[in-house]
Amino acid sequence: MIRPELRAWAARRSEALAATAILLAGLWLALRGGWFFAALGGLVLLVGLSLLLGAIRRLPFRRRIDAPGVVEVDEGAIRYYGAAVLGGEIALRDLVEIRLLRLKGRGNWRLRSASGEALLVPVDAAGAEALAHAFTALPGLDMGTVSAALAHVADQPDAVRTVWRRPG
């Protein structure tokens, strides 16, 4: 019934669309009249706006699954279970550097720990969108820089970009 390309577009942006619906509901409620509905609508507007900003920041992380393996973020650790290569685990508290690079035509996160171990995680592996939430817990990380790096690596054949280093 719905065109496949429209369904794919809406599925990728479903979180932002739901936040926009909440934002519009808050606007409708605020315009009902009276101070009570204006205050309640303003509160719903703020919630919808914060959800929309978060959804827009996580949007570059939502990609079609093209790489083998599964990413899991659980209890402060990032785990990658590789299908073709070995995976691994790195704790967020041990993470000292995040690089985004392109290897063999595919974007990868290179996560390096304090002990020098590195973990390569494909940006389009199943569950990789959970990294957006995990990365927000890192001190000094700018999600705008991460989004720009994702766009840059997608356009370049052999790009490398450091997106975060632990301060100190």
C-alpha positions in Angstrom: 0.0 0.0 0.0 2.8 2.4 0.9 5.7 2.9 -1.5 8.8 1.0 -0.3 11.0 4.1 -0.5 8.5 6.2 1.5 8.3 3.4 4.1 12.1 3.3 4.4 12.3 7.1 4.7 9.7 7.1 7.5 11.3 4.1 9.3 14.7 5.8 9.5 13.1 9.0 10.8 10.4 7.5 13.0 11.9 8.9 16.2 12.0 12.4 14.8 8.5 12.1 13.5 7.1 11.0 16.8 8.9 13.9 18.6 7.4 16.3 16.0 3.9 14.9 16.7 4.4 15.5 20.5 5.6 19.0 19.7 2.5 19.7 17.6 0.3 18.2 20.3 1.9 20.6 22.8 1.3 23.6 20.5 -2.4 22.5 20.0 -2.8 22.2 23.8 -1.2 25.6 24.4 -3.6 27.3 22.0 -6.7 25.9 23.6 -7.1 29.0 25.8 -6.6 29.7 29.5 -3.5 29.8 31.6 -3.7 26.1 32.6 -3.7 24.8 29.1 -1.1 27.3 28.0 1.2 26.1 30.8 0.5 22.4 30.2 1.0 22.9 26.4 4.3 24.8 27.1 5.5 21.9 29.1 4.6 19.4 26.4 6.3 21.7 23.9 9.5 21.6 25.9 9.4 17.8 26.1 8.7 17.5 22.4 11.5 19.9 21.6 14.1 18.0 23.7 13.0 14.7 22.2 13.3 16.2 18.7 16.8 17.5 19.3 17.9 14.1 20.6 16.3 12.4 17.6 18.0 14.7 15.1 21.4 14.1 16.8 21.0 10.4 16.7 19.7 10.4 13.1 23.2 9.8 11.4 23.6 6.7 13.5 20.5 5.1 12.1 21.7 3.3 9.0 20.7 0.3 6.9 22.3 -2.8 8.2 25.0 -3.7 5.6 27.9 -5.0 7.7 28.3 -8.4 9.4 28.2 -8.6 13.2 26.2 -7.2 16.0 26.9 -4.3 18.4 25.7 -4.3 22.0 25.9 -1.6 24.6 25.3 -3.0 28.1 26.4 -2.0 31.6 28.9 0.6 30.4 30.6 -1.6 27.9 30.5 -1.7 24.1 30.6 -5.2 22.6 31.0 -6.1 19.0 30.3 -9.7 17.9 31.9 -10.0 14.5 30.8 -12.5 12.0 33.8 -12.4 9.6 36.4 -11.2 12.1 36.8 -11.4 15.8 34.9 -8.9 17.8 35.6 -7.6 21.3 34.6 -5.5 24.2 35.7 -2.2 25.6 34.4 -0.4 28.7 33.3 3.2 28.3 35.4 4.2 31.4 38.5 2.8 29.7 37.9 4.5 26.4 40.4 7.2 25.5 39.9 7.8 21.8 37.2 7.4 19.1 38.2 7.6 15.5 36.0 7.2 12.5 37.7 5.7 9.4 36.9 4.1 6.1 38.4 0.7 5.4 37.7 -1.3 2.3 34.9 1.0 1.4 33.1 0.7 4.7 33.0 3.1 7.6 34.3 1.9 11.0 34.5 3.2 14.5 38.0 2.7 16.0 37.6 2.6 19.8 40.9 2.7 21.7 41.3 1.9 25.4 43.8 3.2 27.9 45.9 0.0 27.6 46.2 0.5 23.8 43.8 -2.1 22.7 41.6 -1.1 19.7 38.2 -2.3 18.6 36.9 -1.8 15.1 33.1 -1.6 14.9 31.4 -1.1 11.5 29.1 2.0 11.5 26.4 0.0 9.6 26.4 -3.2 11.8 23.2 -4.3 13.5 22.7 -2.4 16.7 25.3 0.3 15.9 22.8 3.0 16.5 23.1 2.3 20.3 26.6 3.8 20.1 25.0 7.3 19.9 23.5 6.9 23.4 26.7 5.4 24.7 28.9 8.2 23.3 26.8 10.9 25.0 28.1 9.6 28.4 31.7 10.5 27.4 33.1 13.8 28.9 33.5 16.6 26.3 32.1 14.7 23.3 30.3 17.0 20.8 27.6 15.0 18.9 27.6 17.7 16.2 31.3 16.8 15.5 30.4 13.1 15.4 27.6 13.7 13.0 29.8 15.8 10.7 32.5 13.1 10.8 29.9 10.4 9.8 28.9 12.5 6.8 32.6 13.2 5.9 33.6 9.5 6.1 30.6 8.5 4.0 31.7 10.9 1.2 35.5 10.2 1.2 37.1 7.0 -0.2 39.9 6.8 2.5 39.0 9.2 5.3 40.2 9.1 8.9 38.8 11.5 11.5 39.4 11.6 15.3 36.1 12.6 16.8 36.9 12.4 20.6 39.9 12.1 23.0 39.5 11.8 26.7 40.6 15.1 28.3 43.6 15.1 30.6 
